[in-house]
Amino acid sequence: MLFAVDVGNTNLTLGVFRGSELVGHWRLNTDREQTVDGWGVLFRNLLSLGEISFSEIRGIAISSVAPSLDASLRRMSERYFHQTPLFVDSTTDTGLRIAIDNPTEVGADRLVNSVAAYARYGGPCVAVDFGTAINFDVISADGSYLGGLLCPGVSVAAEALFRRTARLPQVDLQPPRRLIGSNTVDALRSGLFYGSLGLLDGILARLLTELGPTTKVVGTGGQAHLLCPSSAYVQEVDEHLTLKGLRMVWERNRSPV
C-alpha cells in the first residue's frame, strides 16, 4: 500500500492507495511546528481509524510546497514506516517534459496535478487547483508541461479584503442566493463568488483560445466543488487529483520488487 502526502501552504492532504484504489483520505491544517514524533502519532491515529496498519505501507510519496517541513516528514517516514519517502520535484521522472524557463521553480503539487490530468484526458489539458493560490497548469498534446498562471486564492483574497476594511464582516465562500446582494453579507458573498468565477472563466477562455477548443479542463482543491459547477469551461472536478498524481509518479519510480 502507498501512503501519499500532499503538503500545501494551508492544508495537508493524505491518502492511502491499495493498488490504484484510494482506500482512505484525510485533509488537515498544515502545522509548521509539528515534530517528527508528532507526525508519527498523528498519522498512526488516522491510519488506525481507517483500519490500516503501519506495516501495510510499502511506499511513501510526498509533494511539498513547505520546505521547512520536509526534514521532519522524511525522518518520520524512516522512523515510523521504515521507508525512504519519494519527494517529488522537477528532477523526478514524471513522464512529462518540463518545458519552462527554470524547471526547478515548478511546485511538486503542480507537477503531480499535471501528471494525473494528462493521464486522464491526454492533451492539451488544464488542471486548475484551488488552494492558497489558484494554479492553472497547462499540458500540451505531446505531454509537455508548459507552465501556467498563479493567482491569489479565494481565501487569500477574502482575508485581504477583511483585514483592510474595518466595517465588513468575514463571510465564508458559498454560492449566493442572487447576484445583487440586498445586505452586506450577501453582497460580499456575491462579490467573492462571482469575482472568483469571473477570474476562473476569464483565464480559461483565453487559454482555450490559445490551446484550442478541444482542451480539457479539470478542477481540484478546496473550493473546486463550489466554483467549478458554475464554470462554462471546467468539465470535471476531481478532489483527489493531486493524490492520484502522486500515486502515478510513485508507480513510475518505485524500485522493482
N, C-alpha and C positions, 0 to 999 in steps of 0.2 A: 504494500500500500504506500501511496505517496502523500506526504504532508506538504501542502502548498501554502506559502505565506506571502501575502502582498502587503508591504509596509508603505502606507501613504502618509502624507503630512498630517492628515486629520484622523483617518481610520486605518485599522489593521484588519485585513480580511484573510480568513483562514479557511482552508478546505482540505478534506481527505478524500483521495480517489482510490477506488478498488478497480484497477484497470482504467477504463475510460469513464466509469460511473462515479459521480460525485456523491459520496455516502454521508457526508457531514460538512456543514459550513457555518461560520460564525463571523460577525462583524463587531469589532471593539474599537474604543478610542485608542489612538496611538499614544502610548505612555513613554515619554522620552527619559523618564527617571527609572524605568524598570531595570531590575538586576537580572543576572544570569539565573539565579535560583527562583526569582520571581516569575520569569518567563516559564521556567520548568514546571512550577506548581500550577500556574495558570493554564498552561497547555495540557498538563496531565488531567486537571479537573474537567476541562472541556471535552477531551477525548473520552474520559470516563463517562460523562453524560451521554456521549454517543456510543457507549459500549465498545470502545476501541482501545486496545492496549498499546502502550509504547512499543512493545515487542513486535507488533504487527507492522510498524512503519519501516519500510525498506529504503526510503529515499526522502530527501527534503529539498524543495526548490523554493527560492526566495527572490522576489523582486522588491527592491527597496529604493525609495527616494529620500530616506532619512539615514544618511551615512553614520551618524552618531550611534545608531542602534545596531549596526552591522556586527561589531565585535561581540556584543553580548548575545546576539542571536546565534552567531557562529559557535560560541562556547557552550551555549545552552544545547544546541544540536548535538555537539560532541559529548557533552556530559550526560544528558538525559536520554538521547536517542541513539547514541553511539554511531552517529552518521556525520559525514562531512557534507555540509549543505552545498548545493549548487546556487551561487549568487549570479543571477542573470545580469549581463552588461553588454556593451557593444562588441566585446571580443567573443562572446558566446556564440556557438553555432546555432542560429535560429532558423536557418533556411532562407532568410531574407537577405538581400543585398542592401546594405545601408548606404543610400545614395545622397548623403547630406555633406555639408562642408566639413564638419568635425564630428565624426561618429561618436566620440566619447561624450558628447553633450546630450545624447538622447537618453531619456529615462528608461529604466528597465520596465516600468509599467506600460510605457508607450510601445515598447518592443513586443511584449507578450500579448498585448491587445491586438497589435497588428498581425502577429502570427495566427491568433485564433480567428480574426476576421477574414484573413486571406484563406485559411483552411476551410472556412465555412462558405465563403462566397466566391473565391477567386478574385481576380482584379479586373478593372480598378475597383477599389473599395475604400470606404472611410469609416474609421472607428471613432466614435465620439464618447469620451469618458467624462462624466460629471462628478468631479471631486472638488478638492480645494481650488483647483483650476479646472476649466473646461478645455480638454485636449481634443483637437481634431488631428487624427493621424491618417496619412494617405499612403496607400499601397498601389503600385502600378499593376498593369495587366501581367507583366513578366515577373512579379514578385519582388520588386524593389521598394524599399521604404524610402519615400520621397521627402518626408518631413511633415509639416503641418502648421497648425496655428495653436497658440496658447492664449486663453482669455481668463479673466477673473471668474472664479466660480460663483455660483448663485449665493452661497452663504457668505463668501468674502465680500461681495458687492453689497449685500444686505447689512452686514456688520459695519462696513464703512459708512453707509447711509445713517445708521442708527447712532453711531459714535459722533457724527458731525452735525446732528440735528437734535436740539435739546427737547423738542416737544413731540417728536414722532415716536410712537410705541414700537417695540420689537414684535414682529409677527413671523409666523412660520410660512414657508412656501407651500401653497396649495392652489389648485385651480379656483379662480374667483367665480362668484355666482353671476357676475355681469361684468362687462367691460368697464363701464363708468361707475366708479365707486361712489356711493352716496354718503360715506363716512370715511374717517381717516384710515381705519383698519382695512376696509375693503379697497380703498384707493391704493394703499401700499401693496396689498396682495395682488391687485390687478397689475400695478406697475412692475412688480418683481416678476410675476408670471409672464406677462406679455412682453416685457423687456427682454427676459431671458429667451423666450420663444422667438422673438424677432432677431436676436443675435444668432441663435441656432440656425434658423431657416435662412437668414440673410447670408451667412457664411456658406451654408450648404448650397444655396442657389449659385453662388459664384464658383464653388468647387465643381459642381456638376456641369457648369458652362465650360470650365477648363478641361475636365476629365472626360466628359461625355455623358449622355443621358442614361446609359446602361450601368453607371456606377452604383454599387450597392452601399447602403449606409446602415450601420448597426450602432445602437446606443448602449451604454453601460454606466455603472456608477450610481451614487446615492440619489440624485434627482431624476435619473433617466425615466423611471416609471411615471413621474409626474408630468414631464415636459414632452417626451417623445410621442405619446399618443396623439398630441395635438399638432405635431410637426407634419409638414407637407412632404418631407423627404426621408425621414427615418423609417426604414422598412421593418426593423426588428429591434426589440430590446432584449439583451441577454445580460442579466445581472451577474452572471458568473464568467463573463468573457475573460477577465484577467486570470482567474484561477485556471480556466481551461487552457489558456495560452501557456501558463507556467507548466502545466502537465505535458503539453506537446513539446516544449523546449526540453524538459527533463527527459522525456522518452527519447528524444533525438540525441541527447548527450550522455545517457546512462551507460555505465560500463556493462559489457556483455557478461551474463551470468556463467 
